[in-house]
């Protein structure tokens, strides 16, 4: 089976948004739903860095999709909160 690693860098204009999204994602890295993949998240130069490694390409794709979906949902939630305030 093919193993894989994906590295993502997302730059943020607002440091508050970066920190909020980072804090929301960290628990997902501590207790993943499966042991077929693992992820690391960290902040570097006003960017969110994510590294996902997996034992097979199917679980790598699934983990990538999950993280991208979570980031999208969190970003939309932050936009709503800005409009409410």
C-alpha contacts under 8 A as a table, 3 or more apart, distances in Angstrom:
res1	aa1	res2	aa2	distance
1	X	55	X	7.54
1	X	56	X	6.03
2	X	55	X	6.93
2	X	56	X	5.29
2	X	57	X	6.31
3	X	53	X	7.69
3	X	54	X	5.78
3	X	55	X	4.62
3	X	56	X	4.79
3	X	57	X	6.33
4	X	53	X	5.71
4	X	54	X	5.46
4	X	55	X	6.74
4	X	56	X	6.62
4	X	57	X	6.32
4	X	60	X	6.76
5	X	51	X	6.96
5	X	52	X	5.56
5	X	53	X	4.27
5	X	54	X	6.46
5	X	60	X	7.54
6	X	51	X	5.67
6	X	52	X	5.21
6	X	53	X	6.47
6	X	60	X	7.92
6	X	64	X	7.91
7	X	49	X	7.31
7	X	50	X	5.72
7	X	51	X	4.46
7	X	52	X	6.52
8	X	48	X	7.96
8	X	49	X	5.71
8	X	50	X	5.07
8	X	51	X	6.38
9	X	47	X	6.32
9	X	48	X	5.73
9	X	49	X	4.71
9	X	50	X	6.56
10	X	47	X	5.34
10	X	48	X	5.12
10	X	49	X	6.57
11	X	46	X	6.21
11	X	47	X	4.28
11	X	48	X	6.42
12	X	15	X	6.67
12	X	17	X	7.17
12	X	18	X	5.98
12	X	46	X	6.16
12	X	47	X	5.95
12	X	48	X	7.74
13	X	46	X	7.75
14	X	17	X	5.43
14	X	18	X	6.56
15	X	18	X	5.04
15	X	19	X	6.22
15	X	46	X	6.57
16	X	19	X	5.26
16	X	20	X	6.14
17	X	20	X	5.11
17	X	21	X	6.15
17	X	75	X	7.83
17	X	78	X	7.25
18	X	21	X	5.38
18	X	22	X	6.05
18	X	43	X	7.98
18	X	46	X	7.24
18	X	47	X	7.16
18	X	48	X	6.71
19	X	22	X	5.03
19	X	23	X	6.06
20	X	23	X	5.24
20	X	24	X	6.27
21	X	24	X	5.05
21	X	25	X	6.25
21	X	71	X	6.92
21	X	74	X	6.47
21	X	75	X	7.67
22	X	25	X	5.25
22	X	26	X	6.22
22	X	41	X	7.18
22	X	42	X	7.15
22	X	43	X	7.45
22	X	48	X	7.00
23	X	26	X	5.49
23	X	27	X	7.64
24	X	27	X	6.72
24	X	28	X	7.88
25	X	28	X	5.39
25	X	29	X	6.90
25	X	41	X	7.41
25	X	70	X	7.92
26	X	29	X	5.33
26	X	30	X	6.67
26	X	40	X	7.99
26	X	41	X	6.62
27	X	30	X	5.12
27	X	31	X	6.49
28	X	31	X	5.57
28	X	32	X	5.67
29	X	32	X	5.77
29	X	38	X	6.84
29	X	39	X	5.47
29	X	40	X	6.15
29	X	41	X	7.51
32	X	35	X	6.77
32	X	37	X	7.94
32	X	38	X	6.98
34	X	37	X	6.72
35	X	38	X	6.91
36	X	54	X	5.85
36	X	55	X	5.74
36	X	56	X	7.44
36	X	59	X	6.34
37	X	52	X	6.99
37	X	53	X	5.60
37	X	54	X	4.08
37	X	55	X	6.37
37	X	59	X	6.34
37	X	60	X	6.48
37	X	63	X	7.04
38	X	52	X	5.76
38	X	53	X	5.52
38	X	54	X	6.42
39	X	50	X	6.92
39	X	51	X	5.52
39	X	52	X	4.31
39	X	53	X	6.35
40	X	50	X	5.68
40	X	51	X	5.24
40	X	52	X	6.56
41	X	48	X	7.05
41	X	49	X	5.56
41	X	50	X	4.56
41	X	51	X	6.59
42	X	48	X	5.98
42	X	49	X	5.28
42	X	50	X	6.73
43	X	46	X	6.66
43	X	47	X	5.67
43	X	48	X	4.84
43	X	49	X	5.98
44	X	47	X	5.24
44	X	48	X	6.47
44	X	49	X	6.86
52	X	60	X	7.10
52	X	63	X	7.33
52	X	64	X	7.16
53	X	60	X	6.66
54	X	57	X	6.96
54	X	59	X	6.39
54	X	60	X	5.20
55	X	59	X	7.42
55	X	60	X	7.64
56	X	59	X	5.76
56	X	60	X	6.30
57	X	60	X	4.85
57	X	61	X	6.11
58	X	61	X	5.31
58	X	62	X	6.29
59	X	62	X	4.91
59	X	63	X	6.01
60	X	63	X	5.23
60	X	64	X	6.11
61	X	64	X	5.09
61	X	65	X	6.10
62	X	65	X	5.16
62	X	66	X	6.19
63	X	66	X	5.04
63	X	67	X	6.27
64	X	67	X	5.30
64	X	68	X	6.14
65	X	68	X	5.18
65	X	69	X	5.98
66	X	69	X	5.11
66	X	70	X	6.12
67	X	70	X	5.08
67	X	71	X	6.12
68	X	71	X	5.13
68	X	72	X	6.13
69	X	72	X	5.07
69	X	73	X	6.16
70	X	73	X	5.14
70	X	74	X	6.04
71	X	74	X	5.10
71	X	75	X	6.00
72	X	75	X	5.11
72	X	76	X	6.20
73	X	76	X	5.15
73	X	77	X	6.13
74	X	77	X	4.98
74	X	78	X	6.20
75	X	78	X	5.13
75	X	79	X	6.33
76	X	79	X	5.06
76	X	80	X	6.32
77	X	80	X	5.14
77	X	81	X	6.25
78	X	81	X	5.05
78	X	82	X	6.23
79	X	82	X	5.15
79	X	83	X	6.38
80	X	83	X	5.16
80	X	84	X	6.28
81	X	84	X	5.09
81	X	85	X	6.37
82	X	85	X	5.34
